[in-house]
Structure formats: C-alpha cells, structure tokens
Amino acid sequence: MSVAEEYDIKELDESKNVALADDKLENGSKGELIKLAGQLRDRRNDLNQMASERASKRDDLNAKTREKVDEAQEHREKRDELNERVQEHKQKRNELNAKANELFDKVEQMKEDLELNDGKDVDELEEEIESLEFRQQTEVLSPEDERELIEKIETKRDQLKSRKEKLDDSSELDELVEEAEEVRSEASKHHQKVTELADEAQEHHNQMIQAYREADEIRDRADEMHELFVEAQEAADRHHEDFVRVQKRLRELDKKEDEQKEKQREEKREKAKQEAEEIYQKFKEGETLDTEDLMKLQKTGLL
C-alpha cells in the first residue's frame, strides 16, 4: 500500500490548475486579467492548503521515525550494558573455574599420596565381603574350598580396614574437595548469569534491529509524503508566481490608464488655458464678455 492510499491522500488534479499564456498576459483586457488573477489566487490557496496537509502528515511520520530510532538506541544501550555484565561474569566464571581446577588437581594429587585411587572403595569391598559371607553360610563347601573362602573374606576385611584407615586420615582431603566443589558451584552460578544476561542482551539486540527496521519503513513513507508535499508546493508556487505576474501587469495597466487620464486632463487644461487667453485678449480689446466667458477666465486665474 502506498503512503497516499494509507493516508487517503487525493491525487493532485492537474485539470484544476490555471494556465497563464504569455499572449493572454500581454494582450488580455483588464477585466480578463482581474478574473484570471482571482482564479490563480484561489487555486494557489487550495494547493497551499494541500501542501500544508501533506507537510503535516510528513512531519508526523518523521516524528514517528525519530521515536523508533530513539527506541532502537535505548535497546542498543541496554544491550551493550548487558554485554558488559556478561563479560564481567565470564571473567569471574573463568577465574573460579581455573581455581576449581587447581583445587581438584590438588585433590587428585592428595588421593595419589594417600593411595586412595588404588584398589576398591569401601562400599564395593563391603558388598564383596557380604557376598562371600552369604556364600559361606548358604553353600556346602569342601574343607579346602571353605578355607579358601575364609582366606578371601579375611583378605577383603584387611583391605576394608586399610581403606577405612586411609579415609580416616583424609579429613584434609575432604575439606579440599568441599572447597573445590564450592568454588565450582560459584563458577556455575556465574555461568548461569552469563547465560541469562546473554539471552536478555540478545533480546534487546533483536528489538533494536526490529526498531531500526520499522524506522526505515516509516522513513520511506515520510520520504514518499515529502514528494507529495513538494508536488503540491511546487504547483502552488507556480500559481503564485503567475498570480504575481498578473498583478504586476494589472499595475502596469493601471499606471498606463492613470498616465492616459493625466494626459487627457493636461490637454484639457491646456485647451482651456488657450481659450481663456483668447477671451482675455478680446476683453483687453474692449469686447463685452458674457457670464460663461467670465467663468472661464476665473477658472484659469486670468481674472
């Protein structure tokens, strides 16, 4: 949909424009030119009104464009602020992960020193002992097999005892594991924050892009409306220029009429003066003057 359709802008009807031909301007009668000036003035006023309405709609669109640009800028600033916080949490997370890795390396080294990584753990040994004892109690074995079974049970019990003794000596290890896990947990919290803030920053980025896209679309419509304004304003200006030309021509005709009338008055005065001088000459020669002759002399100041 064009901006003209969207805002119900009527097309400029060229048929209503008023043309001014040079021949009409030079040779048209005063009455014709007065009528033409009125037509030019009225059409100019209509076009100026049309241009004003289009300019108003254009300005509204430009204002909406600025609003969208401002909105996009707000999202940009919020996105950048969030990205800065993302980097802060990333840095903290990486520092904590590095510290946790160091602690877990110490845990593994301590386990090696305590030989906790060698052999089976307590639960596994206890299960094996329980299984062997159940076999001893439920199966009918030869003396030799039973002796071997008892030896296995004793061996497992010795292993279990040794393992428990090592674990009893590993309180420092437990503290180290607990510390490492706490540091890792803290790093996980920062990682979660990184994810949350990054998602929020991405949302503001998407909204910024959308706002800029909408600003571009509105700006395009504002540009279209400006073209419609220029169309009407230029037509109004042309009519105004022609109106001024006609007014100028009318002033020239008025001046010419005034000059013609003044010339006629001057000729009349000159004629009256000559006639009065002739009458005055007759008066000096002794001729009798009638009332009309006397009035003519008075008018010219000769009496």
N, C-alpha and C positions, 0 to 999 in steps of 0.2 A: 504494500500500500504506500502510495506517495504521500509526502507531507501535506500536499494540497488536499488530498482526499481525507487524510487523517483529521485535519483541522477544518474541513469543509470550506476551503478557500476557493472562491469562484475565479474562473479564468478571466483575465483582462479582455474585455470585449473591444476589439480593435474598431468595430463598426461604430462605436460611440465616440471615437476620437474625432477631434475637429481639425481639419486641414486648413492651412493658410497658404494660398498660392501667391507668389510674388506679384502676379498681374492683378489679383484682387486687392492686394495691399496698396499698390501704386495707383490703380485706376478706380477702385471701388468708391462709391459715394459715402458721404459721412454717415448717413443712416445705415447703410450696409455694414460699414466698419464698426459702428456702435453695437449693432446686433451681433456681429462676429466676435467682438471683444467680450460681450456677455456670455456667449457660448464657450469661448476659450476659458473664461474665468470659472464658469460653472463646472466644466469638465476637469479643469485643473484642481478645483476644490475636491471633487469626487475622487480623483486619483490620489491626491494628498491624503485623504481620509483612508483610502485603501492601503496606501503605503504605510500610514501610521499603524493601522491594524496589523499589518504583516510584520512591521518592526516590533510591535509589542509581543507578538507570538514568538518571533525570533529571539527577543531578549529573554522571554520565559524559558525557551529551550536552552539558551546559553547559560541561564542561571541553574537549570537542572544539570547541565553538563558540569558546571563548577561544583555542584553538590556531589555528584558522582565521583569527580576527581578528588574532592576532599575526603569522601568516604574511602576511596581506594588508598589515599595517603594514610589515613588512620589505620587501615588494615596493614599497610606496609610497615608503619612504625611499630604496631603491636607484634607483627611477625618478627621483625628484627630484634625487638626486646626479648621475645620468647626464645629466639635462636641464640641470643647471648646467654640466656639462662640455661639452655641446652648444653652449650659449650662448657659452662661452669660445672654443671652436674656431670658431664662426660669426664672432665678433668678430674673431679673428685672421685668418680667411679673408678677411673683408670688407676689413680693413686691408691685407692683402697684395694683394688684387685691385685695390684703389684705387691702391696703389703701382705695381703692374704696369701698370695703365692709364696712369698718368703717364709711366712709362718708355717704353711703346710710343708714346705721343703724341710724346715726345722723339725716338724713332726715326723716326717719320714726318716730323717737322719737319726732322731732320737729312738724311733722304733727299731732301726737297724742296730743302734748301740745297745738297746735292751733286748735285741733279737726277737722282737715281737712279731716280726714279719716271717719268722721261721716257724714251721710247724702249724698245727691246727689251733683254732681258737677254743676258748673254754666251752662254749655251747656244743661245738662239734665233738670235743672229747667226752663231755658228759653224756651225749647221745650214744656214742660208741660204747662207753662203759656200761650204760643201761642196757644196750642191746646184747652185749656179751654176758652180762649177769642174767638177763632173761633167758638166754640160751642155756646157760649153766643150770638154771633152775627147772627148765622145762624139757631139756633133751637128755636122753640116756646116752652117756658117753663112756667110752673105754677109759680106763685109768690114765692111759697115755694122752688121750685127747683132752681129758679133763685137766690134766696137769698143764698141757699147753695152753688151754683156755684160761686157766688161773694165772699163768705167767703173763698172758696178754692183758688180762684185767689189771694185774699189778703194774705192768709197764704203762698202761694207759693212765692209771691212777698217779703214778710217778710223774708222767708228763703233765697231767692236770694240775698236780701240786706245784710243779715247777712253773707252769704258766701262770697260776694264781699268784705265786710269789713275785714273779716279774711284774704282774699287773699291780700288785700292792706297792711296788716300788715306782710306779709310773704316775704318781699324783701330779708331778710337774708336767708330764706329757698331757694329762687330761686338761690341765689349765691352759696349756699351749693350744690344744685342739679347740677348746672352748673359745679362746681369744681369736683364733683363726676363723672359726665359724661366725663369730660376732662381726668380725671385720668383713667377711664375705657377705653376711646378711646386710650390713650397712651399705656395701657396694651395690647389692641388689636393689636396695631402696633408691639409690641414686640412679640406677639403670632404669627402674620403673618411672622415675621422674623424667628421665631423658625421653622415654617413650611417650609419656603423657604430653610433655611440653612440645615435643616434635610433632605429634599429631595435631595439637592445638595450633602450632605455628603453620602447619600445612593447611589447616582450615582457613586461617587468616590469609594465607597466600592465595588459596583458591578464591576467596571472597574478594581479594584485591584484584585478581585477574578478571573476575566477573564484573566488578565495578568499573574497571578501565574499559572493558568491552562495551558495557552499557553506555559509558561516557562517549565512546567513539560513535556508537549508533545514534545517540542523541545529538552529538556534534554534527553528524552528517545531515540529520534532519534540520538542524539550525542553519547549516550552510544552504540547504535547499530553500528554506524560508527566506534567507537573506537574498538569494537570487530572485525570489518572487517580489521581495521588497524593492530591490534595485529596478526590476522591470516596471513596477508601478511608479516609483520615484522618478525614474528617467522620463517616463511618459508625462508625468506631472510637470517636470522641469521643462520639457519641450513645449507643453501648452502654456506654461508661464512665460517662457521666452517669446512665444508668438503673441501672447497677450500684451507683453511689454512693447513689442514691435508695433502692434495695432494702436496701443495707447500713444506711442511716440508719433505715429502717423496722424492720429487724431489731433494731437497738439500742434503738429505742423499745419494741418488743415485749419485749425482754429486760428493759428497765428497768421496764416495766409488770408483768412477771412477778415481778421482784425485789420491787417495791413490794407486790404482792399477797401474796407469801410472807411479807414482813416484817410485813404487816398481820395475816396469819393467826398468825404467831408471837407478835405482840404480844397478840392476842386470847387466844391460848392461855396466855400468861404471866399476863395479867390474870385469866383464869378460874382458873388455878392459885393465884394470889395470894388471890383471894376465898375459894376453897375452904380454903386454908391458914388464913386468918384465922378462918373458921368453926370449923375444927378447934381452933385455938389458943384460941378463946373457950370451947369445950367443955372444953379442958384446964384453963383457969383456973377453970372451974366445978366441977372435980373429977372429970370423967368420965375413964374409963380409955381410953387410946389404943392402938390396935393398931400393929403394925410399919409397915404401909402409911401410916397417918396420920403416924407419926413421920418417915418418909422424905419425905413431902410438906412437913412443917414445915421440915426441914433444907434442902430444895431452895429454899424461899422465904426462908431465912435467919431464920425466926422461932424457931428452936430451936438 
